[in-house]
Amino acid sequence: MSAYIEYVILDNFTVTCLIASLTYRIMLKRTNRIRTLVASLTGTAVAVFYPFVKNDVLVIIIKLALWIVLSLILFLKKEKFFMCALTFLGLTFLFGGVMFGIGFVVSGDVSAAMRVNMLDFPVSVIIAGVFICWLAVKKISVKFHRMRDLGGVIYDFSLSVLGNTMKFRGLMDTGNRLYDKVSGLPVIVLSAKSLMGNISDEQFRIMFSGRGDTLQPQAHYMEISTVAGGKNKILLLKPDAFVLYSAGGGNILYDVMVGVSFSPLKDAIGYDAILHPALI
């Protein structure tokens, strides 16, 4: 029983800490270490007495009451209290499922898996499995928030340039303040990778060799500043037509320049170009 109590304390304290910190992250809240510590100690103290409660209904009532108490400790007076509490509950079910799965794989018995702390194998296996689950959910939550943030600013557009018409997706970025110094037109930044297969191999070879300004009379290079403080050159091309598609239909826009960048555009949602706020 001594070893069992030690496992219960270690498991429950560690798992509650992980669930609390993950809930804060998912709900975009700053992690409160004191609240997390108090909640973990409270949850662990109650979990120690579960083996002595024989009535299953009473166990469920105690767990529901504990969820409410822990939610109050962690999220009281914070915005979206109920969403935080429900997220905490959902993660508790998820992590409980992971612990049950580990116990079942090791023991091969449902009853033994339900009492995972009494299994004869290192407790580190349980904690390692839970920690892997924590890392996975953490990564997914970051991607989800990025996708949600970008969901309303991604636009489809078509482009006719160098004798080719192609369709792309672009991010409307208010941070793009690029204007062509020659024509004075706003610049959309298009990934050179997106042009592969849309223009001829010869056109792409010329562009890649640094002689892109020979592709059309209006083509020229422009130097821009990077986020890291360095300098980079992009090739500017004048499109024959540019159509930005919105919920209400397409808007034909001729007055833009296309800046071709060989730097990759990486984000949670794939897109081909960074659009200019002047387009809307």
ZALUMKOL-20364 format. One record per residue (C-alpha): residue number from 1; z, x, y. Coordinates in Angstrom, 1 decimal, decimal comma, padded with zeros to 4 digits, always signed. Layout:
N
tivex: NUM	Z: Z	X: X	Y: Y
...
END
This chain:
280
tivex: 1	Z: +000,0	X: +000,0	Y: +000,0
tivex: 2	Z: +000,7	X: +003,0	Y: +002,3
tivex: 3	Z: -002,9	X: +004,2	Y: +002,0
tivex: 4	Z: -004,2	X: +000,7	Y: +002,4
tivex: 5	Z: -002,2	X: +000,2	Y: +005,7
tivex: 6	Z: -003,5	X: +003,6	Y: +007,0
tivex: 7	Z: -007,1	X: +002,5	Y: +006,2
tivex: 8	Z: -006,6	X: -000,8	Y: +007,9
tivex: 9	Z: -005,3	X: +000,9	Y: +011,0
tivex: 10	Z: -008,0	X: +003,5	Y: +011,2
tivex: 11	Z: -010,8	X: +001,0	Y: +010,4
tivex: 12	Z: -009,8	X: -001,8	Y: +012,7
tivex: 13	Z: -008,9	X: +000,5	Y: +015,7
tivex: 14	Z: -012,2	X: +002,4	Y: +015,4
tivex: 15	Z: -014,4	X: -000,7	Y: +014,9
tivex: 16	Z: -012,8	X: -002,7	Y: +017,7
tivex: 17	Z: -013,3	X: +000,2	Y: +020,1
tivex: 18	Z: -016,9	X: +000,5	Y: +019,2
tivex: 19	Z: -017,5	X: -003,3	Y: +019,4
tivex: 20	Z: -015,8	X: -003,5	Y: +022,8
tivex: 21	Z: -017,7	X: -000,5	Y: +024,3
tivex: 22	Z: -021,0	X: -001,9	Y: +022,9
tivex: 23	Z: -020,3	X: -005,4	Y: +024,4
tivex: 24	Z: -019,7	X: -003,8	Y: +027,8
tivex: 25	Z: -023,0	X: -002,0	Y: +027,6
tivex: 26	Z: -025,0	X: -005,0	Y: +026,4
tivex: 27	Z: -023,5	X: -007,1	Y: +029,2
tivex: 28	Z: -024,2	X: -004,3	Y: +031,8
tivex: 29	Z: -020,5	X: -003,8	Y: +032,5
tivex: 30	Z: -018,7	X: -000,6	Y: +033,1
tivex: 31	Z: -016,5	X: +000,3	Y: +030,1
tivex: 32	Z: -012,8	X: -000,3	Y: +030,9
tivex: 33	Z: -011,0	X: +002,3	Y: +028,7
tivex: 34	Z: -007,5	X: +000,8	Y: +029,3
tivex: 35	Z: -008,7	X: -002,7	Y: +028,3
tivex: 36	Z: -010,5	X: -001,3	Y: +025,3
tivex: 37	Z: -007,4	X: +000,6	Y: +024,1
tivex: 38	Z: -005,1	X: -002,4	Y: +024,6
tivex: 39	Z: -007,6	X: -004,7	Y: +022,8
tivex: 40	Z: -008,0	X: -002,2	Y: +019,9
tivex: 41	Z: -004,2	X: -001,8	Y: +019,4
tivex: 42	Z: -003,7	X: -005,6	Y: +019,5
tivex: 43	Z: -006,5	X: -006,3	Y: +017,0
tivex: 44	Z: -005,2	X: -003,5	Y: +014,7
tivex: 45	Z: -001,6	X: -004,8	Y: +014,9
tivex: 46	Z: -002,7	X: -008,3	Y: +013,8
tivex: 47	Z: -005,0	X: -007,0	Y: +011,1
tivex: 48	Z: -002,1	X: -005,2	Y: +009,4
tivex: 49	Z: -000,5	X: -008,5	Y: +008,5
tivex: 50	Z: -003,7	X: -010,2	Y: +007,1
tivex: 51	Z: -002,8	X: -009,2	Y: +003,5
tivex: 52	Z: +000,5	X: -011,1	Y: +003,8
tivex: 53	Z: -001,2	X: -014,4	Y: +004,9
tivex: 54	Z: -002,1	X: -016,3	Y: +001,7
tivex: 55	Z: -003,5	X: -019,4	Y: +003,3
tivex: 56	Z: -007,3	X: -019,0	Y: +004,1
tivex: 57	Z: -007,3	X: -021,7	Y: +006,8
tivex: 58	Z: -004,4	X: -020,0	Y: +008,5
tivex: 59	Z: -006,3	X: -016,7	Y: +008,4
tivex: 60	Z: -009,3	X: -018,3	Y: +010,1
tivex: 61	Z: -007,1	X: -019,8	Y: +012,8
tivex: 62	Z: -005,4	X: -016,4	Y: +013,4
tivex: 63	Z: -008,8	X: -014,7	Y: +013,7
tivex: 64	Z: -010,1	X: -017,3	Y: +016,2
tivex: 65	Z: -006,9	X: -017,0	Y: +018,2
tivex: 66	Z: -007,3	X: -013,2	Y: +018,1
tivex: 67	Z: -010,9	X: -013,4	Y: +019,3
tivex: 68	Z: -009,7	X: -015,5	Y: +022,3
tivex: 69	Z: -006,9	X: -013,0	Y: +023,1
tivex: 70	Z: -009,1	X: -010,0	Y: +022,8
tivex: 71	Z: -011,8	X: -011,6	Y: +025,0
tivex: 72	Z: -009,2	X: -012,3	Y: +027,6
tivex: 73	Z: -007,9	X: -008,7	Y: +027,4
tivex: 74	Z: -011,4	X: -007,2	Y: +027,7
tivex: 75	Z: -013,3	X: -009,6	Y: +030,1
tivex: 76	Z: -010,8	X: -011,7	Y: +032,1
tivex: 77	Z: -011,9	X: -011,9	Y: +035,8
tivex: 78	Z: -015,3	X: -010,3	Y: +034,9
tivex: 79	Z: -018,6	X: -012,1	Y: +035,6
tivex: 80	Z: -020,1	X: -014,0	Y: +032,7
tivex: 81	Z: -016,8	X: -014,2	Y: +030,8
tivex: 82	Z: -018,1	X: -016,6	Y: +028,2
tivex: 83	Z: -021,3	X: -014,7	Y: +027,5
tivex: 84	Z: -019,2	X: -011,5	Y: +027,1
tivex: 85	Z: -016,9	X: -013,3	Y: +024,7
tivex: 86	Z: -019,7	X: -014,7	Y: +022,6
tivex: 87	Z: -021,4	X: -011,3	Y: +022,5
tivex: 88	Z: -018,2	X: -009,7	Y: +021,4
tivex: 89	Z: -017,9	X: -012,4	Y: +018,6
tivex: 90	Z: -021,5	X: -011,8	Y: +017,5
tivex: 91	Z: -021,1	X: -008,1	Y: +017,3
tivex: 92	Z: -017,9	X: -008,6	Y: +015,3
tivex: 93	Z: -019,8	X: -010,6	Y: +012,7
tivex: 94	Z: -022,5	X: -007,9	Y: +012,7
tivex: 95	Z: -020,1	X: -005,0	Y: +012,1
tivex: 96	Z: -018,2	X: -007,1	Y: +009,6
tivex: 97	Z: -021,4	X: -007,6	Y: +007,7
tivex: 98	Z: -022,1	X: -003,9	Y: +007,7
tivex: 99	Z: -018,7	X: -003,1	Y: +006,4
tivex: 100	Z: -019,1	X: -005,8	Y: +003,7
tivex: 101	Z: -022,5	X: -004,3	Y: +002,7
tivex: 102	Z: -021,1	X: -000,8	Y: +002,4
tivex: 103	Z: -018,3	X: -002,1	Y: +000,2
tivex: 104	Z: -020,7	X: -004,1	Y: -002,0
tivex: 105	Z: -023,1	X: -001,2	Y: -002,5
tivex: 106	Z: -020,2	X: +001,1	Y: -003,5
tivex: 107	Z: -018,2	X: -001,4	Y: -005,7
tivex: 108	Z: -021,0	X: -003,8	Y: -006,9
tivex: 109	Z: -018,5	X: -006,6	Y: -006,6
tivex: 110	Z: -018,3	X: -009,2	Y: -003,9
tivex: 111	Z: -014,5	X: -009,7	Y: -004,3
tivex: 112	Z: -013,9	X: -005,9	Y: -003,9
tivex: 113	Z: -016,3	X: -005,7	Y: -001,0
tivex: 114	Z: -014,3	X: -008,4	Y: +000,8
tivex: 115	Z: -011,3	X: -006,0	Y: +000,5
tivex: 116	Z: -013,2	X: -002,9	Y: +001,5
tivex: 117	Z: -010,1	X: -001,1	Y: +002,7
tivex: 118	Z: -008,8	X: -001,1	Y: -000,9
tivex: 119	Z: -011,8	X: +000,7	Y: -002,4
tivex: 120	Z: -011,3	X: +004,1	Y: -003,9
tivex: 121	Z: -013,7	X: +006,1	Y: -001,6
tivex: 122	Z: -013,3	X: +007,9	Y: +001,7
tivex: 123	Z: -012,8	X: +005,7	Y: +004,7
tivex: 124	Z: -015,1	X: +008,0	Y: +006,6
tivex: 125	Z: -018,0	X: +006,3	Y: +004,7
tivex: 126	Z: -017,2	X: +003,0	Y: +006,3
tivex: 127	Z: -016,7	X: +004,5	Y: +009,8
tivex: 128	Z: -020,0	X: +006,4	Y: +009,5
tivex: 129	Z: -021,9	X: +003,3	Y: +008,5
tivex: 130	Z: -020,4	X: +001,3	Y: +011,4
tivex: 131	Z: -021,1	X: +004,2	Y: +013,8
tivex: 132	Z: -024,8	X: +004,2	Y: +012,7
tivex: 133	Z: -024,9	X: +000,5	Y: +013,3
tivex: 134	Z: -023,4	X: +001,1	Y: +016,8
tivex: 135	Z: -026,0	X: +003,6	Y: +017,7
tivex: 136	Z: -028,8	X: +001,3	Y: +016,5
tivex: 137	Z: -027,5	X: -001,7	Y: +018,5
tivex: 138	Z: -027,0	X: +000,5	Y: +021,6
tivex: 139	Z: -030,6	X: +001,7	Y: +021,5
tivex: 140	Z: -031,9	X: -001,8	Y: +020,9
tivex: 141	Z: -029,9	X: -003,1	Y: +023,8
tivex: 142	Z: -031,3	X: -000,5	Y: +026,2
tivex: 143	Z: -034,8	X: -001,4	Y: +025,2
tivex: 144	Z: -034,1	X: -005,1	Y: +025,5
tivex: 145	Z: -032,9	X: -004,7	Y: +029,1
tivex: 146	Z: -035,9	X: -002,6	Y: +030,0
tivex: 147	Z: -038,2	X: -005,1	Y: +028,5
tivex: 148	Z: -036,4	X: -007,9	Y: +030,4
tivex: 149	Z: -036,6	X: -006,0	Y: +033,7
tivex: 150	Z: -040,3	X: -005,4	Y: +033,3
tivex: 151	Z: -041,3	X: -008,8	Y: +032,0
tivex: 152	Z: -042,1	X: -010,4	Y: +035,3
tivex: 153	Z: -043,9	X: -007,4	Y: +036,9
tivex: 154	Z: -046,6	X: -006,7	Y: +034,2
tivex: 155	Z: -050,1	X: -007,9	Y: +035,2
tivex: 156	Z: -053,4	X: -008,0	Y: +033,3
tivex: 157	Z: -056,4	X: -006,7	Y: +035,3
tivex: 158	Z: -060,0	X: -005,7	Y: +034,8
tivex: 159	Z: -061,7	X: -002,7	Y: +036,2
tivex: 160	Z: -065,4	X: -001,8	Y: +036,7
tivex: 161	Z: -065,9	X: +001,9	Y: +037,3
tivex: 162	Z: -068,4	X: +004,6	Y: +036,3
tivex: 163	Z: -070,7	X: +001,9	Y: +035,0
tivex: 164	Z: -068,0	X: +000,5	Y: +032,6
tivex: 165	Z: -065,9	X: -002,7	Y: +032,7
tivex: 166	Z: -062,5	X: -002,6	Y: +031,0
tivex: 167	Z: -059,3	X: -004,5	Y: +030,8
tivex: 168	Z: -055,8	X: -003,1	Y: +031,1
tivex: 169	Z: -052,1	X: -004,0	Y: +031,8
tivex: 170	Z: -050,4	X: -002,7	Y: +034,8
tivex: 171	Z: -046,8	X: -002,4	Y: +036,2
tivex: 172	Z: -046,4	X: -003,7	Y: +039,7
tivex: 173	Z: -044,2	X: -001,0	Y: +041,2
tivex: 174	Z: -042,9	X: -001,3	Y: +044,7
tivex: 175	Z: -042,2	X: +002,5	Y: +044,6
tivex: 176	Z: -045,9	X: +003,2	Y: +044,5
tivex: 177	Z: -046,6	X: +004,0	Y: +048,1
tivex: 178	Z: -049,8	X: +006,0	Y: +047,5
tivex: 179	Z: -052,7	X: +005,5	Y: +050,0
tivex: 180	Z: -055,9	X: +007,4	Y: +049,9
tivex: 181	Z: -056,1	X: +009,7	Y: +053,0
tivex: 182	Z: -059,9	X: +009,5	Y: +053,0
tivex: 183	Z: -060,5	X: +005,8	Y: +052,8
tivex: 184	Z: -057,0	X: +004,5	Y: +053,7
tivex: 185	Z: -057,0	X: +002,2	Y: +050,6
tivex: 186	Z: -054,0	X: +001,7	Y: +048,3
tivex: 187	Z: -054,1	X: +003,6	Y: +045,0
tivex: 188	Z: -053,4	X: +002,3	Y: +041,6
tivex: 189	Z: -052,4	X: +005,1	Y: +039,1
tivex: 190	Z: -054,3	X: +004,8	Y: +035,8
tivex: 191	Z: -053,5	X: +006,8	Y: +032,7
tivex: 192	Z: -056,4	X: +009,0	Y: +031,6
tivex: 193	Z: -055,5	X: +008,2	Y: +028,0
tivex: 194	Z: -056,4	X: +004,6	Y: +028,7
tivex: 195	Z: -060,0	X: +005,6	Y: +029,6
tivex: 196	Z: -060,6	X: +007,2	Y: +026,3
tivex: 197	Z: -063,1	X: +004,9	Y: +024,5
tivex: 198	Z: -063,9	X: +003,0	Y: +027,7
tivex: 199	Z: -066,0	X: +005,7	Y: +029,3
tivex: 200	Z: -068,5	X: +008,1	Y: +027,7
tivex: 201	Z: -067,4	X: +011,3	Y: +026,1
tivex: 202	Z: -069,4	X: +013,3	Y: +028,7
tivex: 203	Z: -067,7	X: +011,5	Y: +031,6
tivex: 204	Z: -064,3	X: +012,1	Y: +030,0
tivex: 205	Z: -065,1	X: +015,8	Y: +029,4
tivex: 206	Z: -066,1	X: +016,3	Y: +033,0
tivex: 207	Z: -063,0	X: +014,6	Y: +034,2
tivex: 208	Z: -060,8	X: +016,6	Y: +031,8
tivex: 209	Z: -062,5	X: +019,9	Y: +032,9
tivex: 210	Z: -061,4	X: +019,3	Y: +036,5
tivex: 211	Z: -064,8	X: +018,4	Y: +037,9
tivex: 212	Z: -064,1	X: +014,7	Y: +038,1
tivex: 213	Z: -065,1	X: +014,7	Y: +041,8
tivex: 214	Z: -068,7	X: +015,1	Y: +040,7
tivex: 215	Z: -068,7	X: +011,7	Y: +038,8
tivex: 216	Z: -069,4	X: +009,6	Y: +041,9
tivex: 217	Z: -070,0	X: +010,2	Y: +045,6
tivex: 218	Z: -066,6	X: +008,6	Y: +046,6
tivex: 219	Z: -064,7	X: +010,6	Y: +044,0
tivex: 220	Z: -062,2	X: +013,3	Y: +045,2
tivex: 221	Z: -058,8	X: +014,7	Y: +044,3
tivex: 222	Z: -055,5	X: +013,9	Y: +046,0
tivex: 223	Z: -052,3	X: +015,9	Y: +045,8
tivex: 224	Z: -049,1	X: +013,8	Y: +045,1
tivex: 225	Z: -045,4	X: +014,6	Y: +044,8
tivex: 226	Z: -043,7	X: +014,1	Y: +041,5
tivex: 227	Z: -040,3	X: +012,6	Y: +040,8
tivex: 228	Z: -039,0	X: +016,1	Y: +039,9
tivex: 229	Z: -040,1	X: +017,4	Y: +043,3
tivex: 230	Z: -043,2	X: +019,2	Y: +042,2
tivex: 231	Z: -046,9	X: +018,7	Y: +043,1
tivex: 232	Z: -049,6	X: +017,2	Y: +041,0
tivex: 233	Z: -053,3	X: +016,3	Y: +041,5
tivex: 234	Z: -054,9	X: +013,0	Y: +040,6
tivex: 235	Z: -058,6	X: +012,1	Y: +040,6
tivex: 236	Z: -059,5	X: +009,2	Y: +042,8
tivex: 237	Z: -062,4	X: +006,9	Y: +041,9
tivex: 238	Z: -063,9	X: +004,0	Y: +043,7
tivex: 239	Z: -064,2	X: +001,0	Y: +041,4
tivex: 240	Z: -067,2	X: -001,4	Y: +041,7
tivex: 241	Z: -064,8	X: -004,3	Y: +041,1
tivex: 242	Z: -061,1	X: -004,9	Y: +040,5
tivex: 243	Z: -059,7	X: -008,2	Y: +039,2
tivex: 244	Z: -056,0	X: -008,8	Y: +039,1
tivex: 245	Z: -055,0	X: -011,8	Y: +036,9
tivex: 246	Z: -052,0	X: -013,9	Y: +037,8
tivex: 247	Z: -050,7	X: -017,2	Y: +036,5
tivex: 248	Z: -052,9	X: -019,1	Y: +038,9
tivex: 249	Z: -056,1	X: -017,2	Y: +037,9
tivex: 250	Z: -057,9	X: -014,0	Y: +038,9
tivex: 251	Z: -058,0	X: -012,5	Y: +042,3
tivex: 252	Z: -061,0	X: -010,3	Y: +043,0
tivex: 253	Z: -059,9	X: -007,2	Y: +044,9
tivex: 254	Z: -062,5	X: -004,5	Y: +045,9
tivex: 255	Z: -060,4	X: -002,5	Y: +048,3
tivex: 256	Z: -058,5	X: -000,2	Y: +046,0
tivex: 257	Z: -058,9	X: +003,3	Y: +044,7
tivex: 258	Z: -058,1	X: +004,3	Y: +041,1
tivex: 259	Z: -056,1	X: +007,4	Y: +040,7
tivex: 260	Z: -056,6	X: +008,9	Y: +037,2
tivex: 261	Z: -053,5	X: +010,7	Y: +036,0
tivex: 262	Z: -053,2	X: +012,9	Y: +032,9
tivex: 263	Z: -049,5	X: +012,5	Y: +032,8
tivex: 264	Z: -048,4	X: +009,8	Y: +030,2
tivex: 265	Z: -046,9	X: +006,5	Y: +031,3
tivex: 266	Z: -043,9	X: +005,8	Y: +029,1
tivex: 267	Z: -041,7	X: +002,7	Y: +029,1
tivex: 268	Z: -040,2	X: +000,0	Y: +026,9
tivex: 269	Z: -043,3	X: -002,2	Y: +027,5
tivex: 270	Z: -046,6	X: -000,5	Y: +027,1
tivex: 271	Z: -048,9	X: -000,5	Y: +030,2
tivex: 272	Z: -051,9	X: +001,5	Y: +031,3
tivex: 273	Z: -051,4	X: +001,7	Y: +035,1
tivex: 274	Z: -049,0	X: +001,6	Y: +038,0
tivex: 275	Z: -050,2	X: -001,0	Y: +040,4
tivex: 276	Z: -049,7	X: -001,0	Y: +044,2
tivex: 277	Z: -047,5	X: -003,6	Y: +045,9
tivex: 278	Z: -050,3	X: -004,1	Y: +048,5
tivex: 279	Z: -052,2	X: -006,0	Y: +045,8
tivex: 280	Z: -049,7	X: -009,0	Y: +046,1
END
